[in-house]
Amino acid sequence: MSELGQFRAVYESAGVYDKLLLPHYFVGRDDVALVADLLERTIGVPSQSLSIIEFGCGTGRMTSALEPYASRLVACDYSAAMIDAVVDNVAAVETVRADTRDAVAKLLREGQGGRFDVVAAFWSLSYPIGEFFEQMSAHAITPREDVDLARERAAQFVGDMVNLLAPQGHFLALHFDAETPEQRLVTRLWERVCPFPEGGRSYTLSLLLDGLRAYEEHGYGVLSHTRCGGSALAPNREAALRWFLVAHLKSYPALVRDPQVHEEIEKFIDHYALPDGSVALPSGAHVVHFRRSSHPLCHIPRRQP
């Protein structure tokens, strides 16, 4: 396995991620229901008439919510285990096994720009944006030296995703909230290894929104952005601990072998433990919607002369 493969091992072995994944609830609904509501609100009643692509599809949890809208459904993920799972879980899905950045570039080279009614990425854009700024391996995290170039390439990547959209198409994304207590703890722990670029882990969301705003300002569409608070529910302390060590910290040796890291995580888990032994970790989701269209001013009713 490559060094990066070791770092991402939680995503590489069949069934591991689903066993670790904690259900996330927002206003009494899980994240799949949150996506289903987003689709109904932005697109309407499912009609199986749209060309849809999802990046970072994982095992297909969200892909199943997209399926009722799709006449063509493409799911992309770099992990063979994830691709196998989505094929098992979703009927009639096309798959692309590649990192999101590589998949976007490949689709544009193949002339598929402007072909998709929906471009979706749920919980999956932090890595492809972050990798412009740092190189990750099982042994080290190395910041890129040219931050201006990294920012430029990240903006181009966001633009490339927008360029996959057909006229009136929808870009939809969920992104974690880096400012929740859970994510602030994860940030502190990772910064034992290497500080994050651009002032903290929220930089990937900021770059995504900045790129979409730039397209809005140039008249290519309309951006909407909201935040939902919620919680991730672990059935017990052991499940919560595995969530931190394997899902958040990726079994990174320098962190998971550090007794102080364990102490800080366990203290955090104790703080959010419930009387029945379960653990409710505070969470948050940023919901991003970009509608590709003519300039918003074109839709303002004109006063009759």
Buried (B, 14 or more C-beta within 10 A) or exposed (E): EEEBBBBBBBBBEBEBBEEBBBEBBBEEBBBBBBBBBBBEEBBEEBEEEBBBBBBBBBBBBBBBBBBBBBEBBBBBBBBEBBBBBBBEBBEEBEBBBBBBBBBBBEBBEEEBBEBBBBBBBBBBBBBBBBBBBBEBEBEEBEEBEEEEEBBEBBBEBBBBBBBBBBEEBBBBBBBBBBBBBBBBBBBEBBEEEEEBBBEBBBBBBBBBBBBBBBBBEEEBBBBEBEEBEBBBBBEEBEBBBBBBBBBBBBBBEBBBEBEEBBEBBBEBBEEBBEEEEBBBBBBBBBBBBBBBBEBEEEEEEEEEE
